[in-house]
Amino acid sequence: MTKKKGFAGMDAERQREIASKGGRAAHEKGTAHEFTSEEAREAGRKGGQTAHGRGTAHRFTSEEARAAGRKGGRKPRGA
């Protein structure tokens, strides 16, 4: 087995730390990608399909579903 080197060989916490710095720098510089609502919707759809396919999707209890429904019906903050 080949030992992983560089970024791939780092522990997950260190990888997150480095990636986070890169994301912050991109936003400060103005070069970070900002999702349109359509892109975000598509990404969420794909993620949901993957999670359901793997059996890792969150299963709402009836109380959670009611709370989400009540919350979704509220007026948006910026409106």
N, C-alpha and C positions, 0 to 999 in steps of 0.2 A: 504494500500500500504506500502511495506517495503522500508525503506530508504536505499539507496546504501551506502556501507561503503568502506573505503580504497581507492584504486586506482579508482574503478568504481564511487565513490562518488565525485571525484575531478572534477573541471571544465576542459574542453577540453584543454585549454592552458597549464595548469599545467601537464596534462597527456603527452602532446607533449614534454614538457620540460624534464620530467623524462625519457621518451622513447628515446629522442635524446641523453641524457647522456649515457644511456645503449648502444646505437648503437656506439657512439664514443669510449666507453671503450672497446667494443668487437673488434673494428677495431684496436685499439692500442695494444690490447692483442694478436691479430692475430686469434681470434676464430670466427670472424664474417663470415656469409655465403656470398660467392661471387658467383653470378649467372654465369653459362655458357651461351653462346649465345643462346643455345637451350632452357634452362630454362627461360631466359628472353623473348624469342619469345613466348613460351607457356603462360607465365604469361600475356603478352600483349594481346595475342589472347583471353584469358579468360576474361580479363578486358574489352576488346572491346565488346565481346558478352554480358556481363552483362550490360554494358552501353547502348547498342542498345536495349536490352530487356526491360530496364527500361525507355527508351526514353530520356536518359540524355547524349547520345553521342554527341560530337561536330559535327556540320554540317558545312562543309567547304563552303565558298563562292567560286565562280569561281576564284577570284583573289587570295585567300588563297591557293587554289589547285595549281594554276600556280606557285606561289612562292615556295610552298613545292616541286613541281616537279623540278624547277630550282635548288633548294638547294640540292635535292637528287642526282642530276646528277653531282655534283661537286666531285672532287678528295678528299678523306679523308685526314684530317690534318696530320696523322702520316705516310702516304704513300709517 
